């Protein structure tokens, strides 16, 4: 990318990297720490590689049903997790595509160093 002076990097972080957990809820300090590292990695790499024409952004999904979240959803319940979201639902199969396309295409050519929460509004409240 550097020799071509063009590139798009899209990192997948998590809203867990943007905040901690409320007392009495999940105990995911290692996960939150690793995702927080990706958030700052995104910003630092965007700063360093921007002069080469490379954008670096991150998606920060909220709860999406997956193999990894199966246990959390089973423990707390999908309805309970969804109730904490202004949109009142978990993420679905189509919900990350538009944001990824924005960051990966020339539509996002002036966006770099950003972390976009795709979480139904969880981090807004």
N, C-alpha and C positions, 0 to 999 in steps of 0.2 A: 504493500500500500504506500509506503513512504516513497519508493522510487517513482511510482505512478502519480504521486501527489493527489491521491483520491482514495477514499474508503469510507465504509460505514460499519461501525461496530455496534452491535446491540447485545447488551449484557442482560441476563435474567437474574435479578436480585429477588427481593421480597419486601412486603411492607414490614416484615419482622426486622429488617435492617434499618427501619426508620424510627423505631420506638421499642420500648420494653413491653413486658406483659403485666397486666393488672395482677395484684396480689390474689392468690388463691386460684389462678387459672393455670395456663400451660407453663411448664418449666422447660424452656428451650433456649437456655443461655448460649450454648455452643452454636446452634442454628442462627440465632439472632446476631451473634458476633460475626459469623462468617458472612451473613448477608449485609451487615453493616460495613464490613471490609469491602464488599463488592460495590457498595454505594460510593465509598470514598475512592476506590480504585477507578470508578467511572469518571469521577470529577478530575482526579489527577491525570489520568490518561487523556482526557479531553483537552486539558490545559497543555500537556506536553505535545500531543500529536495534532492539535488544531492547526498550527502553522504549516503542517504538511497536507492540509486539505482533507483531513480525516475527522469525521464526527464520531463521538463516543457517547452513547446514551444507554440508560437502563430501564427496563420494565420492572416494576415492583408489584407483582400480583398479590392479591389477597387470597382468600380461601377459594380454591378450585378443587373439586373432587379429583383425586388421583390416588395412585398406589401409596404415595408418601403420606397423604392426609387422611387415609382411610381410618387409622386409629384415632385421630383427633375427632373426626366426624362421628365415629362410633361412640366415643367417650362423651362428647358434649351435645351431639345431635345436630343434624343439618339445619333444622328449624331454629335452634338456639343460636348457632353461628350466624345464620342469615339475619336474624332479628337485630344484630348489632350493626347492620348495614342500612344506610338510607334507602337503598334500592330493594332491601328485604329479600335478597337472594344470594346464593354463592355464584362464583364465576362459572361460565360454561365454555363449551368447545370453541365458540366463535369470538369470545370476548377479548382475546389478546391480538388477534390478527390485524386489526386496523392500526393499532398502536405500533406494532412491529413493522408494518408496511410504511408507516410515516417515518419512523427512524431509519429504515433501511433504504429508502428511496430519495430521490431528489426533492420530494415534497418537504423533507426535513433538512434540507441542505444548510439552513441557518440555525439549526438546533443542535447544541452539543453540551455535554456535561449535565444533562438533565435526567432526573429519575421520575418516571411517570407511574404513579400508583394506579393500578387497574384493580380496584377493590370495592366497587359499588358504593364508594363514599365513606368507607370505614375510617380512613385517616382524616377525613374532613370533620368528623364529630368527636 
